[in-house]
């Protein structure tokens, strides 16, 4: 592979990594709202208090 393409390829790899991270974060944020209903129940606090 010609050396002139190395920086461009590395930039593309970083772009793909950033895109994947943003997608995972988006999924986590979207699911937080629905999971929060269960996380905030008193039964959950009681179940986890000894850990």
C-alpha positions as CSV (number, residue, x, y, z in Angstrom):
1,X,0.0,0.0,0.0
2,X,1.4,3.4,-0.9
3,X,2.6,5.4,2.1
4,X,0.6,8.4,1.0
5,X,-2.7,6.6,1.9
6,X,-1.7,5.7,5.5
7,X,-3.0,8.9,7.1
8,X,-6.2,8.7,5.1
9,X,-6.8,5.1,6.1
10,X,-6.1,5.9,9.7
11,X,-8.6,8.8,9.6
12,X,-11.2,6.5,8.1
13,X,-10.7,3.9,10.8
14,X,-11.0,6.6,13.5
15,X,-14.2,7.7,11.8
16,X,-15.6,4.2,11.9
17,X,-14.7,3.8,15.6
18,X,-16.3,7.1,16.5
19,X,-19.4,6.2,14.5
20,X,-19.7,2.9,16.3
21,X,-19.3,4.5,19.7
22,X,-21.9,7.1,18.9
23,X,-24.4,4.4,17.8
24,X,-23.8,2.5,21.1
25,X,-24.2,5.6,23.1
26,X,-27.4,6.4,21.3
27,X,-28.8,3.0,22.1
28,X,-27.8,3.3,25.7
29,X,-29.4,6.7,26.1
30,X,-32.6,5.5,24.3
31,X,-32.9,2.4,26.5
32,X,-32.2,4.4,29.7
33,X,-35.7,5.9,29.7
34,X,-37.5,2.6,29.5
35,X,-35.1,0.9,32.0
36,X,-35.3,3.8,34.5
37,X,-38.9,2.7,35.4
38,X,-37.5,-0.5,36.8
39,X,-34.3,0.9,38.2
40,X,-36.1,3.5,40.4
41,X,-38.5,1.0,42.0
42,X,-38.1,0.5,45.8
43,X,-37.8,-3.3,45.3
44,X,-34.7,-2.7,43.2
45,X,-33.1,-0.6,45.9
46,X,-33.8,-3.3,48.4
47,X,-32.5,-6.0,46.2
48,X,-29.2,-4.3,45.6
49,X,-28.6,-2.7,49.0
50,X,-26.2,-5.5,50.2
51,X,-24.0,-5.5,47.1
